Amino acid sequence: MPVITLSQLKPQAGREDLQDVDLYQLQESSAISATADCIIILGKDEDKMIYENQLGYKIVKNRLGGRVGQIGKLYYDSRSLKMYDEVEQDRWMADISETNDERNLYSRR
């Protein structure tokens, strides 16, 4: 049974680029990183954002091996709570007709 646990990063990690964030910046105890099978860090990289409903991710641990260090984008629909990988961006755009969620371009404030 999959179990998802959320944790925050140490405050200084919020000022770093997603490429530089790793396991050692988890705020909680090291027990999380020792026992978790997979750890993925989610965040907004404002310099690379195109849409408001976009998140960046980095895989920092994968007990099954492979893809560690991979960085990518996720898109989310705030009305249906679905998430889409960057290869599903066309599907994310097409789902506007079903959910009426907005796909606004990101503007720096």
C-alpha positions in Angstrom: 0.0 0.0 0.0 1.5 3.3 -1.0 1.9 5.9 1.8 2.7 9.5 1.0 4.3 11.7 3.6 4.9 15.4 3.2 7.8 17.3 4.7 9.2 20.8 4.3 12.7 21.8 3.4 15.1 23.8 5.6 14.6 27.6 5.0 17.8 28.1 3.1 16.7 25.5 0.5 13.9 27.9 -0.6 16.5 30.3 -2.0 18.3 27.6 -4.0 17.7 26.4 -7.5 15.9 23.1 -7.8 19.0 21.5 -9.3 20.9 22.2 -6.0 18.3 20.9 -3.6 18.9 17.4 -2.2 18.1 14.9 0.6 20.1 16.8 3.2 17.8 19.8 3.1 14.8 18.0 4.5 13.6 19.8 7.6 12.5 16.6 9.4 14.7 13.9 10.9 17.0 11.8 8.8 14.7 8.8 9.5 12.5 10.0 6.6 15.3 9.8 4.1 16.5 6.5 5.6 13.2 4.7 5.4 11.5 6.2 2.3 11.6 4.3 -0.9 11.2 7.3 -3.1 11.7 11.0 -2.3 10.5 13.7 -4.8 11.0 17.4 -4.1 8.3 19.7 -5.5 8.6 23.4 -5.9 8.1 26.4 -8.1 11.1 27.6 -10.1 9.9 31.1 -11.0 12.6 31.7 -13.5 11.4 28.7 -15.6 7.7 28.9 -15.1 5.4 29.3 -18.1 2.0 28.6 -16.6 0.6 29.5 -13.1 -0.4 25.8 -12.6 3.1 24.5 -13.0 5.4 22.8 -10.5 9.0 21.6 -10.8 10.1 18.3 -9.4 13.4 16.6 -8.7 13.8 12.9 -7.8 16.4 12.8 -5.0 15.9 9.2 -3.9 14.6 6.0 -5.6 15.3 2.7 -3.9 14.6 0.9 -7.2 17.4 2.9 -8.8 17.5 5.0 -11.9 16.1 8.5 -12.5 17.7 10.0 -9.4 18.5 13.6 -10.1 15.9 13.8 -12.8 14.2 17.2 -13.0 11.0 17.9 -14.8 7.7 19.7 -14.8 4.2 18.9 -13.6 1.0 20.7 -14.5 -2.1 20.6 -12.3 -5.7 21.2 -12.8 -6.9 23.1 -9.6 -10.6 22.1 -10.1 -10.2 18.3 -10.6 -6.9 18.0 -8.7 -5.3 16.0 -11.5 -1.6 16.3 -12.2 0.0 15.9 -15.6 3.6 15.1 -16.5 5.2 17.4 -19.0 4.7 14.8 -21.8 0.9 15.1 -21.1 0.8 18.8 -21.6 -1.5 18.5 -24.6 -3.9 16.4 -22.5 -3.8 19.0 -19.7 -4.7 21.7 -22.2 -7.5 19.5 -23.7 -9.1 19.0 -20.2 -10.0 22.7 -20.0 -13.3 21.9 -21.7 -14.2 19.4 -19.0 -13.1 21.2 -15.9 -13.2 24.9 -16.9 -9.9 25.4 -15.0 -7.8 28.3 -16.2 -4.4 27.9 -18.0 -3.0 31.3 -17.3 0.5 32.2 -18.3 2.7 33.0 -15.4 3.6 36.6 -14.8 6.3 37.7 -12.4 4.9 39.9 -9.7 
